Amino acid sequence: MAVTAKKKRKRKCRIVKKKKIVDGKKKLVKVKKCKPRRKPKPKPAPTPAPVYPPAPVVTAPPVPPPPPPPRLKVIKSPIAVFGGAFGRKQAERLAWRAGFGPRPGQLDALVGMDLEAAVMSFTRPTGVAPLDGPEPTRDGTNPIELGRDEGAAMYWLDRMARSRHQLVERLALVFHDWWATRRDGIANNAEMLEQVNVFRAHGLGSFRDMTRAMTGNAAMLRFLNGDRNRRGAVNENYGRELMELFTLGADRGAYTEDDVRQIAKALTGWTTPQVDGVTIPRYDEEGRWDFSVKTIFGKSGRFTWEDACELVLTHPLHPSFFVRKLWGYFIPTPPSAAESKALEQLYVSSNLAIRPVLEAILCHPALYEGATMVKPPIVLSAGMLRAQERTVGTYNWHYVGDRSGQQLHFPPDVSGWNDLRWLDTNTTVGRWDLVREGLRGKVITGTARDTYPEETPEQALAGARAFWGDPSLSDATVAQLKAFATAAPITGTATQMAQRRAQRFNALRQLVAASPDYQTC
């Protein structure tokens, strides 16, 4: 459609007569008179935009930096320190990881301390370890027989349960796994018990002293054929494991096969004669030591067993091996590279002392806020005894320990137990049996069932939790236990109802201790 120009609006006009002077005379003439054009209305001036004062600049308040970790008065830690409230949950985890769980009243005592004091109550024992409760017996009457494998193992389990020097015994278990020795590879139980004493003596001391003591230890000499290693008939077993498992680690480029052969020569000379039935290791330098020049880690000399120990402990890769291996027994996630480096420096500067590194680990936030760890079967066993303030009383713990995956003095091989296999389809059944053993003599049976008092499902669950020292349980676990207690059919005659309440209570105690929450810490 064509666009046309806008038509001009016509003005209205009319002819009128008007007097005008023409040639000096007035005449009427016709003129055209039109209305004047309308002037366009002036457009209103545009309203100016309102002017507002500039908005004030609002800045978020500065975020304060995180509070520094609490200052430790005695412990020197080069890594992060747990800065949260040290309450019951934190005390419970410390008691399980630095020991074998709490005895009644122990958590309240720990909560009354600060973090540093609680840690030092484990790491700085003094004097001879007090033992709470009576000495262990077999079946309630006969004494434990240390000559039997079961007796020697139960003797140690009893010390775990009753000793107030909890970390000493826990570290003895740690180093029993670290320097793993099997009873069936040595002469007698006395040698096994003496090796545990080495761990007790040096667990919070010097790793250098421990290495020297273990190199000349009767059980270790027999287990890894150190007493068969002599000039002209070199045996490499101990030399290889000394580097691979005990001080440097495998597949790290720390040593070569030639280093294995050469260090084995340096370790020659030991024998294990018996005097009155007691093994007394002896070093025969003249008759058995290989006095040839050896080259180990690029260094040459007529090295002895003492030199061999020093060479592995001053190797550049030993501190990192030691720190990460020790850390893994107490915290499941590995330290950062920076944390590991700081602990390595602490370890070296303290002349290979174990306690400073361990105290830093026990103060670290990951121990209190990090992932849980599965309790080794022996730790679980000792913990259940401690919760009830019981002594061992039977060899059954040793047999059930085998089914749950851990027997004292019987690690599977020289590399120790595989803690990634603490829970599988076989060992889970064994753990159920461990809990049943923990309830031995405490199950409500016979006439006691007939008169079991009335209680609500909530009261029954509370009583079952209190039996084990009121352990921390997740909301999901509590809900499941409560549902079980509520669904239990308490019907029938008065006697039958009493019996079923007793059965419910027995079952709840079993379920609490067999729950994932109690099996981990």
PyMOL commands that set and color helices and strands:
alter all, ss='L'
color gray80, all
select helices_A, chain A and resi 88-97+106-111+115-123+149-162+166-178+183-185+189-202+207-215+218-223+226-228+237-247+257-266+285-288+305-313+318-328+337-349+354-362+365-369+377-388+396-404+419-421+427-438+447-450+457-467+475-487+494-514+516-519
alter helices_A, ss='H'
color red, helices_A
select strands_A, chain A and resi 13-22+25-34+137-138+142-143+270-271+274-275+278-279+282-283+294-296+299-301
alter strands_A, ss='S'
color yellow, strands_A
deselect
rebuild
show_as cartoon
